[in-house]
Every structure is written in structure tokens, then in C-alpha cells.
Amino acid sequence: MSDIDDRLTKADWITIPAATHSKTVEGSEVVVRLGISADFGGVGVVFELARKRQDGSVGAAVNILEARSAAGCGWQTSYGFTYTDAAGHARSAVFNQAAGNSTPYQWGYGNDYFELAAFHWNPAVSDHTEVGPTNPFDGSGVWVDDGKLHIGTGTIDTGPGHAVAITNQYALRAHEDQTWEWWYAEQALYLNKAVARACNLRVYLRGAHGAWTEGAILPYKDFEVKNSDQSSVGPLERGFRTKPLDYAVFVWKIEDTDIGIVIVPPGTGGYGHLNASKSVYDTTHRELDTSGSIDWHTVVANTAPNIAHFPKYDPNRPETIRYYQVDYRVGTLAQLARLGYNLPDDSARS
């Protein structure tokens, strides 16, 4: 019996896929609800933050994600590679948990889940190659791996109280031995721009080994990241690749309380991309926050400039499964500071 689930789903590009599975995690001061779409590769469509009041009641929840066209946005892992073929031509392919960035519709594979963990493997079919958009419906997609999602949740002691801990992990297994000239994986968090402005979103960065700090960055405005080694700034879009990071902190004001999400790149040398668009959803009303979005990408692996080798999956060799994950910590700024995640300006803590 095959352990691959290849049920395909297609939807209009702009729609928000339904959250078929959710998990609520309560910290002592913050409550988080996560929701994924089982029909679209487990892409995250809900990441709600709520304040837990002193009387034990829970305030109004705010979904920070941009879930329109979530098969190409939302909260998900993607990866890609480049190589040179026998004729000397440069080739590349990019893969998402689900896709919708390169087609006039969004598509993805279904799966069965226990809470936020997939039972089966899904085909990891390319979103696009160097030639152009691809998809599994017409056979144009590249398929060299299978993927599986597992989101783990819990709490972590902050003495006193406890914050919320989340790990978003995506596993890959190769169909054949692979060798790529360059290979990368990243985990994207697409954020609702209108919610960002309404809740005064601020971003703080700490460089690797504490070499530098930066913030507050306001990504719903015409921001810049000073500690970046690559940037693209235009009238409608801007993006910055940060220098290597220890962590990033995204802070929203929820019911007069600053609630932060710490994002920790795995290993050493990890970095992020912070981008914003004014017109991804509407090119006519560019002045409206609802026309654009904000996205953060945590790079979880990058082999450049070294060649990447991945062995064919062998069920008797569990090490042939590759795991890529990002850890998140959610709490008040005082809680996060007690975990060692300080903002550049400690007076910003609440």
C-alpha cells in the first residue's frame, strides 16, 4: 500500500483555503491558535494571537497571516535548486508545500492529519522552473521528492509563567540520488498588511553572535533593513536579505499589550528576507493596505557555493529523510526577554 497521498485540489487564486485542522495553545499570558488547510499541503492559514487576561478570560483573537491565495502565501516551506544539464544549459526549479504563485489558480495535495501532523507523504511538484510556471495537472511539473508536514506545539517556562513554543518542520525524501550545484530551503510567513498597521507591527533583528541589532522596522511603511547584504527597492515592492541572524522578533500590539513572535533560524549562518508589496492583490488601489502584503522568509538551508548531495530514500535508513524546521516562541516581550530574546531597546518591553 502506497504511503503517498496524491489527491489534488484546485481553487481560485484569490480565495482563502479553509482551515481544516487547528490547534490552540495557551500560555500564561498569550493564547495562540494555528490552522492549516489539509487540502493544500498543510499550508498555514491561521496564526491567531490573543491576550490572556488576569481574570483568566481570553481577549479577541487577531489572525496575523495573509491567507488570500494561501497555496502561494500563508505559512509554508519552499525549496529550490539549480544545476547545469548535459548540454551546458542552466536549469532551476522551485517547490512549495502547495502552489499558486505562478499559475492563475492555487493548487495543492490533500492529506490526513492528526492535529497539525500529516499521516502521509505528498508529491513535492514544482511551482516553476527556469522555463516558466509548472503544475501537476498538465504534467509540466518537476517531481523529485516527497514532502510531509509536522507542526509541533507546547509551552516553555519563563519563570514565572510560560510562553508558547512552536516548531514548523517539513520533511523531504528523494526518489533518486540527487546532486545539485546549489540548493536552498526557506520557511515563509506571509503577513496581513492591514492587520500589521492596525496592530503597530514592529520587527527587530539580532545579528549572528550579537554582532549587530536593528529595529524597530515598520514593514507596512517604506522601510529599509540597514544590516542587509542584498536589496531591491522600487515604487511598488521592496525586499531585503538580512545578514546572518541569531533571531528576529515580530511584535504586534494586541489589546494594549505587545505580543512578540521570535523566529529562530536553525544552525549557524541562517538569515532572513523581509519583503513588502503594495499591489500584489490589487494594482489599481495601491494606497490601500488590502492591496499589498508583507512576507518574511527564514532561510533554513543554503548550500551556496557548495554542491549539495542527497541520497535516494531508503526505508531502512532513516537518515535519508531530510528535515527542515524553524522554531518560534510567542509571548509578551517580558516573557521573551526572560528566554534571552531581547529587543535592541529594552524600554520597549511590556
C-alpha positions, 0 to 999 in steps of 0.5 A: 500500500502506497504511503503517498497521498496524491489527491489534488485540489484546485481553487481560485487564486484569490480565495482563502483555503479553509482551515481544516485542522487547528490547534490552540495553545495557551500560555500564561499570558498569550493564547495562540491558535494555528490552522492549516488547510489539509487540502493544500499541503498543510499550508498555514492559514491561521496564526491567531494571537490573543491576550490572556487576561488576569481574570483568566478570560481570553481577549479577541483573537487577531489572525496575523497571516495573509491567507488570500491565495494561501497555496502561494502565501500563508505559512509554508516551506519552499525549496529550490535548486539549480544545476547545469544539464548535459548540454551546458544549459542552466536549469532551476526549479522551485517547490512549495508545500502547495502552489499558486504563485505562478499559475492563475489558480492555487493548487495543492495535495490533500492529506490526513492529519492528526492535529497539525501532523500529516499521516502521509507523504505528498508529491513535492511538484514544482511551482516553476522552473527556469522555463516558466510556471509548472503544475501537476495537472498538465504534467509540466511539473518537476517531481523529485521528492516527497514532502510531509508536514509536522507542526509541533506545539507546547509551552516553555517556562519563563519563570514565572509563567510560560510562553508558547513554543512552536516548531514548523518542520517539513520533511523531504525524501528523494526518489533518486540520488540527487546532486545539485550545484546549489540548493536552498530551503526557506520557511515563509510567513506571509503577513496581513498588511492591514492587520500589521498597521492596525496592530503597530507591527514592529520587527527587530533583528539580532545579528549572528553572535550579537554582532549587530541589532536593528529595529524597530522596522515598520514593514507596512511603511517604506522601510529599509533593513540597514544590516542587509547584504542584498536589496531591491527597492522600487515604487511598488515592492521592496525586499531585503536579505538580512545578514546572518541572524541569531533571531528576529522578533515580530511584535504586534500590539494586541489589546494594549499589550505587545505580543512578540513572535521570535523566529529562530533560524536553525544552525549557524549562518541562517538569515532572513528576507523581509519583503513588502508589496503594495499591489500584489492583490490589487494594482489599481488601489495601491494606497490601500493596505488590502492591496499589498502584503508583507512576507518574511522568509527564514532561510533554513538551508543554503548550500551556496557555493557548495554542491549539495548531495542527497541520497535516494530514500531508503526505508531502512535508513532513516537518515535519508529523510531530510528535515527542515524546521524553524522554531518560534516562541510567542509571548509578551516581550517580558516573557521573551526577554526572560528566554534571552530574546531581547529587543535592541531597546529594552524600554520597549518591553511590556 
